[in-house]
Amino acid sequence: MPRLSLTARLAAWFAVITVLVFGAGGGILYRALAARIHAQADLELVLTARHLRRLASELDSPQGITLHESRLDSLVLGNQSYFLRMQDANGRVLLERNPSHFAIGELPKVKPSNRIVEHDVQEWRTADGLTMRGVATGIALTDGSVVDAVVGREMSGPEALLAGYRDTLYITTLCALLAAAALGYLAVRRSLRPLRDIASSAAHVTIGKLDTRIPSGRAPLELEALTEALNSMLARLELGYQRLSQYTADLAHDLRTPLGNMRGASEVALARSRSSEEYEAVLVSNIEECERLSRMVENVLFLARADNPQYMMTALDFPVRDELQRVAEYFEGIADDAGIAIRVDASGTLHADIDLFRRAVSNLLANALRYTPRGAAVSIAAHEAPEGVTVTVANPGNPIAPEHLSRLFDRFYRVDESRSNSSDSTGLGLAIVRTIMELHGGSASVESDATATQFHLHFPAR
C-alpha cells in the first residue's frame, strides 16, 4: 500500500472533517425541518377538527349534517390532499369528502368532551405506500346523539419537500467534500512550503559545506524550533568534524615522530657494520619508541571508548587520602630520581570510579613531575565541601601563559613543542583527565602564576 504524503493526509482529514460537520449540521437541520413540517401539518389538522366539531355541535340531529353538507365540507374543499368523513353511531356515512380516494384506517377517537390536541393526530400508511396523518373525534349534537368524524391529509407534498431538501443536503455535502479536499490540499501544500525549503537547504549540506545553515527568517513560528535545532546540530557537526580533522592530523604527526625515529636509528645502524653494543643501543631506543607508540594507542583507544555513550563506570565510595597516597607511592621512585618531593594533604570520602580516579591523578602528577625543578615539591591536596570534592595537584615552575590555559586539556595541544616531543609524553594526558571528569559529571580546571601551576579536579557531590 503506497504511503500518502503529509499534504494528502491533511487534505483527507480536512475533507472528512468537512463531511462530518456538514453531515451533522445538515442532519440536525433536516430533523428540525421535518419536525416543523409535521408540527405545522398536525396543527392544521387539529384546527380543522376543532372547527368541524364546533360547526357540527350546533346541529340538532345527524340529518342536519346532510342538510348542511356544503357548510361542513368547505373545511377541506379545494385541497386534494385533505379528506373528511362523518358517520353516525351505526356506521352509516353521513358526509365524506375524499377526492383522491385515500384509504382511511381505524383511528382511536377523541371523546366529545375532551379537547383535541396535537398528540391526538395519528399516522398510518396505505397499501400503496402513502403516508397519512389524521385525527378522529366524537361530536355531540344538540339532541344528545353522537357522530364520529375523521379529518386527515396525505403527506406526499411535505415528504417531497423533505426529500428535495435531503437531496440538496447530499449534493452540498459532496461538493463540500470535493472542495475541502482540493482547497485543503492547496492550502496545506502552500503552508508546508517552508518545510520543503528546510529539506532543500539540508540537502545541500555536505562534508565540504558543514558551515551551511538553514535560513529561518521566513519560517513560521512552529518551525522556528526545528530550524534552530537543525542549525545547532549542524554547528555541532561542524565543530566535531573540525576537531576530528585536527585530532587525526595531530595523531598522524605524533605517530610519525616515533616511527621516524625508529626508522632513522635503524637506517643509521645498518649503514655500516656496528659493534654489538651499538646494535643493542639501537634496539633499546626502538623499544622506547615502541612503548611510546603503545601508550599513545592505548590513550587513543581509551578516549574513543569514553566517548561512547554506553561506556560503563563502576563508582563506589572510598577515602580520598588513601588513594592519593597510593598514587604518590607509585611515583616515589621517579620523584626521588628527579630530586622532587611529593606531599599529600587530603581528607574526606569520594564517590567515583577508583581506576579512572587513579588514572586522572597519575596523569596530573606525571605532568607536574615533568615540569617541576629539582629540589622543589609537588603537592596533592583534597578537600570536601557540600558541593563536592576538589582534588588539586600543584607544582612550582615556570608559569603558563594565560592564552594557553583554556586549551591545555585539548587533545595534542602543545604549549612547548620542544618539551612535548619527549618520549614519555603522548600529548593526550590532560585530554584524558578532562574526559574522566566529564564521565563523572565534574570538571577539570587549571590556574598558573609565578608561584605555582595548579590543576583542579572538581567531583560533584553524590
C-alpha positions in Angstrom: 0.0 0.0 0.0 1.6 3.3 -1.1 2.2 5.8 1.7 0.4 9.1 1.4 2.2 12.4 1.8 1.6 14.6 4.7 -0.2 17.1 2.4 -2.5 14.4 1.1 -3.2 13.1 4.7 -4.1 16.6 6.0 -6.3 17.3 2.9 -8.1 14.0 3.5 -8.6 14.9 7.1 -10.0 18.3 6.1 -12.4 16.6 3.8 -13.5 14.1 6.4 -14.0 16.9 9.0 -16.0 18.9 6.4 -18.2 15.9 5.7 -18.8 15.3 9.4 -19.6 18.9 10.1 -21.9 19.3 7.1 -23.5 15.9 7.7 -24.1 16.6 11.4 -25.3 20.2 10.7 -27.4 19.1 7.8 -28.9 16.2 9.7 -29.8 18.4 12.6 -31.5 21.0 10.2 -33.2 18.1 8.4 -34.7 16.7 11.5 -35.7 20.2 12.7 -37.4 20.9 9.3 -39.2 17.6 9.3 -40.4 18.1 12.9 -41.5 21.6 12.0 -43.4 20.5 8.9 -45.1 17.7 10.8 -46.0 20.0 13.6 -47.5 22.5 11.2 -49.5 19.8 9.4 -50.7 18.5 12.8 -51.7 21.9 13.9 -53.8 22.5 10.7 -55.5 19.1 11.2 -56.2 19.9 14.9 -57.7 23.3 14.0 -59.8 21.8 11.2 -61.1 19.1 13.6 -61.9 21.7 16.2 -63.7 23.9 13.7 -65.6 20.9 12.4 -66.7 19.9 15.9 -67.9 23.4 16.7 -70.0 23.6 13.5 -71.4 20.2 13.9 -72.2 20.6 17.6 -74.7 23.4 16.6 -76.8 20.9 14.6 -79.8 19.3 16.2 -79.6 15.8 14.6 -77.5 13.6 12.3 -79.8 14.5 9.5 -78.7 18.1 9.9 -75.2 17.1 8.7 -76.6 16.1 5.4 -78.6 19.3 5.1 -75.6 21.4 5.9 -73.1 19.4 3.9 -71.7 22.3 1.9 -71.0 24.2 5.0 -69.1 21.3 6.6 -67.1 20.1 3.7 -65.9 23.6 2.9 -63.3 23.0 5.6 -61.4 20.6 3.2 -62.8 21.8 -0.1 -60.2 22.6 -2.8 -57.3 20.7 -1.3 -56.8 17.3 -2.9 -54.6 16.1 -0.1 -57.3 16.5 2.6 -60.2 14.2 3.3 -63.2 14.3 5.6 -65.7 11.6 6.7 -68.6 11.8 9.2 -70.8 8.8 10.2 -73.4 8.1 12.8 -73.3 5.6 15.7 -74.4 2.8 13.4 -71.6 3.4 11.0 -73.7 5.0 8.3 -71.7 7.6 6.4 -73.3 11.0 6.6 -70.7 13.1 4.9 -67.5 12.2 3.0 -65.2 14.4 1.0 -62.2 12.2 -0.3 -61.5 13.3 -3.9 -58.3 11.2 -4.1 -60.0 8.1 -2.5 -57.4 7.7 0.2 -57.8 4.6 2.4 -58.9 5.7 5.9 -57.8 3.5 8.7 -59.4 2.9 12.1 -58.2 5.6 14.4 -58.7 6.0 18.2 -61.4 8.6 18.8 -61.2 11.7 21.0 -64.2 11.9 23.3 -66.6 14.7 22.6 -65.9 16.2 26.0 -62.1 16.2 25.5 -60.1 18.9 23.8 -58.4 18.0 20.5 -54.6 18.5 20.7 -51.6 17.7 18.5 -50.9 14.4 20.3 -54.2 13.1 19.1 -53.0 13.1 15.5 -52.2 9.6 14.2 -50.1 8.4 11.3 -50.5 5.3 9.1 -49.6 4.0 5.7 -51.8 2.9 2.9 -51.3 -0.2 0.8 -49.7 1.8 -2.0 -47.1 3.3 0.4 -48.7 6.7 1.0 -48.2 8.3 4.4 -51.4 9.6 6.0 -52.0 11.7 9.1 -55.3 12.3 10.7 -57.4 12.7 13.8 -60.7 11.1 14.8 -63.1 12.6 17.2 -66.6 12.2 18.5 -69.1 15.1 18.2 -72.1 15.6 20.4 -75.2 17.1 18.7 -77.8 19.2 20.4 -80.2 16.3 20.5 -77.7 14.3 22.5 -76.7 12.0 19.7 -73.0 11.4 18.9 -71.5 11.2 15.4 -67.9 10.2 14.5 -65.7 12.4 12.3 -62.3 11.8 10.8 -60.2 14.7 9.3 -56.8 13.8 7.7 -54.4 14.5 4.9 -51.9 12.8 2.7 -48.3 13.7 3.4 -46.7 13.3 -0.1 -46.3 17.0 -0.5 -44.3 17.6 2.7 -42.4 14.4 2.1 -41.4 15.6 -1.4 -40.2 18.9 0.2 -38.1 16.9 2.7 -36.8 14.6 0.0 -35.7 17.6 -2.1 -34.0 19.2 0.9 -32.3 15.9 1.7 -31.0 15.6 -1.9 -29.8 19.2 -1.7 -28.0 18.3 1.5 -26.3 15.3 -0.1 -25.2 17.3 -3.1 -24.0 20.1 -0.9 -22.0 17.7 1.3 -20.5 16.0 -1.7 -19.5 19.4 -3.2 -18.1 20.5 0.2 -16.1 17.2 0.3 -14.5 17.8 -3.1 -13.9 21.5 -2.4 -12.4 20.8 1.1 -10.1 18.1 -0.4 -8.9 20.3 -3.2 -8.6 23.6 -1.3 -7.2 21.8 1.7 -4.5 20.2 -0.4 -3.6 23.5 -1.9 -3.6 25.3 1.5 -1.6 22.6 3.2 0.9 22.4 0.3 1.4 26.1 0.5 1.7 26.0 4.3 4.3 23.3 4.1 6.4 25.1 1.7 8.8 26.3 4.5 9.2 22.7 5.5 10.2 21.8 1.9 12.6 24.7 1.9 14.2 23.4 5.1 14.6 19.9 3.5 16.1 21.5 0.4 18.6 23.5 2.4 19.5 20.5 4.5 20.1 18.5 1.2 22.9 20.9 0.3 24.8 20.2 3.5 27.9 18.1 2.6 31.2 17.4 4.2 32.7 20.3 2.4 29.8 22.6 3.3 29.2 22.0 7.0 29.1 25.7 7.5 25.8 25.8 5.6 22.9 27.0 7.8 19.2 26.8 7.2 17.6 30.2 6.8 14.9 30.8 9.4 13.7 34.4 8.5 10.5 33.3 6.7 9.8 30.1 8.7 6.6 30.0 10.6 6.7 30.1 14.4 6.0 26.4 14.6 9.1 25.7 12.6 11.5 28.1 14.3 12.4 25.5 17.0 13.0 22.9 14.2 15.2 25.3 12.3 17.2 26.3 15.4 17.6 22.7 16.4 18.9 21.7 12.9 21.3 24.7 12.8 22.6 23.8 16.3 23.1 20.2 15.1 25.0 21.5 12.0 27.1 23.7 14.2 27.9 20.8 16.5 28.7 18.6 13.5 31.0 21.3 12.0 32.8 21.7 15.3 33.1 17.9 15.8 34.4 17.4 12.2 36.9 20.2 12.7 38.1 18.6 15.9 38.2 15.2 14.3 40.2 16.5 11.4 42.6 18.3 13.8 42.7 15.2 16.0 43.5 13.0 13.1 46.2 15.4 11.8 47.8 15.6 15.3 47.6 11.9 15.8 49.3 11.3 12.4 52.0 13.8 13.3 52.7 12.2 16.7 52.7 8.7 15.3 55.1 9.8 12.6 57.7 11.1 15.1 58.4 7.8 16.9 58.2 5.9 13.6 60.7 8.3 12.0 63.0 7.9 15.0 62.9 4.1 14.8 63.5 4.1 11.0 66.3 6.7 11.2 68.1 4.8 14.0 67.7 1.5 12.1 69.0 3.0 8.9 72.0 4.6 10.6 72.7 1.3 12.3 72.6 -0.6 9.0 74.7 1.9 7.1 77.9 0.1 8.2 79.0 -2.6 10.5 78.5 -1.9 14.2 79.5 -3.4 17.4 77.0 -5.4 19.5 76.9 -2.6 22.0 75.8 -0.2 19.3 73.2 -2.6 17.9 71.9 -3.0 21.5 71.6 0.7 21.9 69.6 0.9 18.7 67.3 -1.8 19.9 66.8 -0.1 23.3 66.0 3.1 21.5 63.5 1.4 19.3 61.8 -0.4 22.3 61.4 3.0 23.9 59.7 4.4 20.8 57.5 1.2 20.6 56.5 1.8 24.2 55.7 5.4 23.4 53.5 4.2 20.5 51.8 1.7 22.7 50.9 4.3 25.3 49.6 6.6 22.5 47.4 3.8 21.0 46.2 2.9 24.5 45.3 6.5 25.2 43.5 6.9 21.9 41.5 3.8 22.5 40.6 5.0 26.0 39.3 8.3 24.6 37.4 6.5 21.9 35.7 4.2 24.4 35.0 7.0 26.8 33.2 9.0 24.0 30.8 6.1 23.6 27.5 6.9 25.5 27.3 3.3 26.6 30.7 3.5 28.5 30.2 1.9 31.9 31.8 3.0 35.1 32.0 1.3 38.5 31.7 4.0 41.1 31.9 3.5 44.8 32.8 5.4 48.0 36.5 5.4 49.1 38.8 7.6 51.3 40.5 10.1 49.1 43.7 10.3 51.2 44.3 6.5 50.8 44.1 6.6 47.0 46.2 9.8 46.7 48.8 8.2 49.0 48.9 5.1 46.8 49.4 7.1 43.6 52.2 9.2 45.3 53.9 6.0 46.4 53.8 4.7 42.8 55.7 7.8 41.6 58.0 7.9 44.6 60.9 6.3 42.7 60.6 8.7 39.7 60.3 11.7 42.1 63.4 10.6 44.0 65.5 10.3 40.8 64.4 13.8 39.9 65.1 15.2 43.3 61.4 16.2 43.9 59.3 15.6 46.9 55.6 14.6 46.8 53.4 15.8 49.6 49.8 14.6 50.2 47.3 16.5 52.3 43.8 15.1 51.9 40.7 14.1 53.8 37.1 13.1 53.1 35.3 10.4 51.1 34.8 10.4 47.3 32.2 8.6 45.2 33.9 7.7 41.9 35.5 5.0 39.7 38.7 4.2 41.5 40.6 3.1 38.4 39.7 6.3 36.5 40.4 8.4 39.5 43.9 6.9 39.8 44.5 7.5 36.1 43.4 11.1 36.2 45.6 11.9 39.3 48.5 9.9 37.8 48.4 11.9 34.6 48.4 15.2 36.5 51.2 14.0 38.8 53.3 12.8 35.9 52.8 16.1 34.2 53.8 18.0 37.4 56.9 16.0 37.9 58.0 16.7 34.3 58.0 20.5 34.8 59.0 20.8 38.5 62.6 21.9 39.1 64.9 19.7 41.1 64.7 20.3 44.9 61.1 21.5 44.8 58.0 19.7 45.9 54.7 18.7 44.3 51.7 18.8 46.5 48.5 16.8 46.2 45.6 18.1 48.2 41.9 17.3 48.5 39.1 19.0 50.5 35.5 18.1 50.8 32.6 20.7 50.6 28.8 20.5 50.3 29.0 20.8 46.6 31.6 18.0 46.2 35.2 17.1 46.5 38.1 19.1 44.8 41.5 17.4 44.2 44.4 19.8 43.5 47.8 18.9 42.1 50.2 21.9 42.3 53.8 22.2 41.3 56.3 25.2 41.2 57.9 26.2 38.0 57.6 28.5 35.0 54.1 29.9 34.8 51.9 29.0 31.8 50.8 32.0 29.6 47.1 32.9 30.1 46.3 32.3 26.4 47.3 28.6 26.8 45.3 27.8 29.9 41.9 27.4 28.2 43.3 24.9 25.7 45.6 22.8 27.9 43.0 20.0 28.0 42.6 19.8 24.3 44.0 16.7 22.6 47.6 17.0 21.3 47.6 20.7 22.2 51.2 21.9 22.6 52.4 24.7 24.8 56.1 24.0 24.2 56.8 21.7 21.2 60.3 21.0 22.3 59.1 19.6 25.6 56.1 17.8 24.1 58.2 15.6 21.8 59.8 13.8 24.7 59.4 10.0 24.7 57.4 10.0 27.9 54.7 12.3 26.6 51.9 11.4 24.2 50.0 14.8 24.3 46.9 13.1 25.5 47.3 13.0 29.3 45.4 16.2 30.1 42.7 15.3 27.5 42.2 12.0 29.3 41.9 13.9 32.6 39.1 16.1 31.2 37.3 13.1 29.7 37.4 11.2 33.0 36.0 14.2 34.8 33.2 14.5 32.2 32.4 10.9 32.8 31.9 11.7 36.5 29.8 14.8 35.8 32.6 17.0 37.1 35.1 19.3 35.5 38.9 20.0 35.3 40.5 23.4 35.5 43.9 25.0 35.7 45.4 28.2 37.0 49.0 29.3 36.8 51.1 32.2 38.2 54.7 32.8 39.2 54.2 30.8 42.4 52.8 27.6 41.1 50.6 25.8 38.5 47.6 24.2 40.0 45.3 21.6 38.3 41.9 21.1 40.0 39.6 18.2 39.7 36.0 19.0 40.8 33.9 16.0 41.6 30.3 16.8 42.3 28.5 15.6 45.4 26.8 12.2 45.1 
